[in-house]
Amino acid sequence: MSCGCCCADTKAQELEQIIAKYKDQRGALIPVLHEAQEVYGYLPLSVQKKIAEGLNVSLAEVYGVVTFYTQFSLNPKGKYKINVCLGTACYVKGSGDIFNKLSEVLKIKNGECTSDGLFSLDACRCVGACGLAPVIMINEDVYGRLTVDDVPGIIQSYFDKEAESK
Amino acid sequence: MSEFVTLTIDGKEVKAPKGSTVLEAARSAGINIPTLCFLKDINEIGACRMCIVDVGARSFQAACMYPVSEGLKVITNSPKIRETRKVTLELILSSHEKKCLTCVRSKNCELQTLAKELNIKDIRFEGELQNYPIDDLSHSVVRDPNKCVLCRRCVSVCKNVQTVSAIDTMGRGYKTIVASPFHMPLKDTPCVNCGQCIVACPVGALREKSSVEKVWEALSNKDLHVVVQTAPAVRAGLGEEFDYPVGTRVTGKMVTALKMLGFAKVFDTDTAADLTIMEEGTELVDRIKNNGKLPLITSCSPGWIKFCEHFYPDMLDNLSTCKSPQNMFGAVLKSYYAEKMGIDPAKIFVVSVMPCTAKKYEAERPELASTGYPDIDEVLTTRELAEMIKEAGIDFKNLEDSQFDDPMGEATGAGVIFGATGGVMEAALRSVPYLLTGKDDDNVDIKVVRGVETVKEAEVEVNGIKIKAAVVHGLGNARKLLDKIKAGEAEYHFVEVMACPGGCVNGGGQPIQPASVRFDLDLRAERAKALYEEDQGSTMRRSHQNPRVLKMYEEYFEKPGGHKSHKLLHTHYVARENYPENLE
């Protein structure tokens, strides 16, 4: 997400440095993608094009790698990153329904971000809190033993937080 | 001499060169191992697991990749191997869109053949079918991922042979798809439309954008004067569609068939090839004499032109400004021919039959309409022409031969060999001495530029001027040569580049031969032989001797490189962005 200030330029510079750092190494693509995602939060076309040019590989190959690994994202992440655990324990305890409810409330699909940039929704593997199943994480906060009916309230609490900070 | 090892395959002792694969050793011993993803020299990755064999290891190995070794014992046929292959194939079939009856590759599909060979009677698994959109926005290539078996033959040829990389495998697992980055339509990628992916595809996932219906429509329109031109390589390939052996020349039957289809006139693109030599030869002589931009690089191959526009925009000035023979012919037909015959050029509909899918894109280039009308109205590939002949119920094999029509009929042997790698160069070198000095030399057969070697070089000396020439085919080879030229490591006056390996005879619009045929036969060499045979039999073998061409200059164009030729027979190029800045 570009915020329209000078940070776009800073990011571009950082990307150039990352590419320069790995340029002549074998297997440079994956570490470059990792670091670029740290800078941008995701890997849009413009960033993948720069990486392809910089490392002298085709854009098709870059995009192929990005779409192969789930940790790379083509969409920007929200200010509040929601991760729904779909690991075995959570899934058995109904996290699939929680996921669907979140998708319904936020009107976004897996991997997407709301148009106001506030929330992004992702399914993830076991977060190691099986005792609290079903679990979701919003940034670093863990919400456990959820039911579908808890979902609107949780989302609302973040809207309230936003309103307060303004 | 390569070293040999001895191994046993199905109890039979086999000698095979060290470093070769079990598949190669088996085939040489007459033992057939089924393959699907394997395409000799292009895709040898062991992905489809059709060629699995027992080599005494813990698990079955892919014969297309497993190296032979001394004393190796291989079993290619056992109940377990047969069953494993069947399960794998059934799984591939389970998610394949099985619309075989109406598929462009029906009866020429390697998957279909394999299902028959492995004796599949029932598919035990019901896989989910993907419902991907078909990408038909390119002027040349249509992609239907629903029929794709993910063999990666198209990816390999695009990436490794042509070094274009417009497509690759995206995603993973069940959602894996061969696509362009960001699932862009091919038209928004650096795809050069060469169609090598189409001829590599074992199934119907890739095909040309069909012009058949449009041509039928034009042929039934009484207001139009519908004429056709055929490129040299078509006559060397078309026969394959009618079960002739690869490399059979069917020029006369092809002309008869075209007349039967209803074309008012059937012309030979070779005439325009002769014209190209006059223009391009003159351009070369001019650049050499007047310190122009060198090397001059040929511009006949539209796949190569788009490649240059995408990847070597700084070398566009090296390209000959000559239009390709196809488009020269179109422009001639809508100017000189229209005038001579007293036909309104608006009523002339020019169809060209090409061994090439990139010609379809070329025909749509807006700048190639110098008469005020598009040079070319529709382009058919060799395959599409065969479709039309079959649809019309013409018994091709029993046709009499006919001749191309006047007034542009007769071409020289030099025009014919344009269809093979080195042909344009050889044709040019047959005429350059004349264009420089007004006299011919003794060289007609310039064999050093023939053949399928990746880079061929020649040097001719005329009047103390040494002309250094190079010939490359296949865009990966072109890239290597251009990089050398750019780095100052190689210097030439004249370079011929053909986008497709082997030149037009192996173009993306030619009949599709399965991997099994390509294993034993070099299509490039076999089809080229047919052209050199026609050249050898020609009475005229130098372009500047073509009386039709000379007459054209006398009556219309004045002289090569003159004002009228510049307007009608030459063009310009543009640097192209590889991908759009933003997604739509």
HADDOCK unambig.tbl for C-alpha pairs under 7 A between the chains (distance, minus, plus):
assign (segid A and resid 46 and name CA) (segid B and resid 581 and name CA) 6.85 0.50 0.50
assign (segid A and resid 58 and name CA) (segid B and resid 165 and name CA) 6.14 0.50 0.50
assign (segid A and resid 59 and name CA) (segid B and resid 181 and name CA) 6.39 0.50 0.50
assign (segid A and resid 60 and name CA) (segid B and resid 165 and name CA) 6.32 0.50 0.50
assign (segid A and resid 60 and name CA) (segid B and resid 166 and name CA) 6.24 0.50 0.50
assign (segid A and resid 60 and name CA) (segid B and resid 167 and name CA) 5.79 0.50 0.50
assign (segid A and resid 60 and name CA) (segid B and resid 168 and name CA) 5.52 0.50 0.50
assign (segid A and resid 60 and name CA) (segid B and resid 180 and name CA) 6.05 0.50 0.50
assign (segid A and resid 60 and name CA) (segid B and resid 181 and name CA) 4.82 0.50 0.50
assign (segid A and resid 61 and name CA) (segid B and resid 168 and name CA) 6.31 0.50 0.50
assign (segid A and resid 63 and name CA) (segid B and resid 170 and name CA) 6.97 0.50 0.50
assign (segid A and resid 63 and name CA) (segid B and resid 181 and name CA) 5.48 0.50 0.50
assign (segid A and resid 64 and name CA) (segid B and resid 168 and name CA) 6.47 0.50 0.50
assign (segid A and resid 64 and name CA) (segid B and resid 169 and name CA) 5.79 0.50 0.50
assign (segid A and resid 64 and name CA) (segid B and resid 170 and name CA) 4.35 0.50 0.50
assign (segid A and resid 64 and name CA) (segid B and resid 171 and name CA) 6.45 0.50 0.50
assign (segid A and resid 67 and name CA) (segid B and resid 170 and name CA) 5.89 0.50 0.50
assign (segid A and resid 67 and name CA) (segid B and resid 171 and name CA) 4.56 0.50 0.50
assign (segid A and resid 68 and name CA) (segid B and resid 170 and name CA) 6.54 0.50 0.50
assign (segid A and resid 68 and name CA) (segid B and resid 171 and name CA) 4.47 0.50 0.50
assign (segid A and resid 68 and name CA) (segid B and resid 172 and name CA) 5.19 0.50 0.50
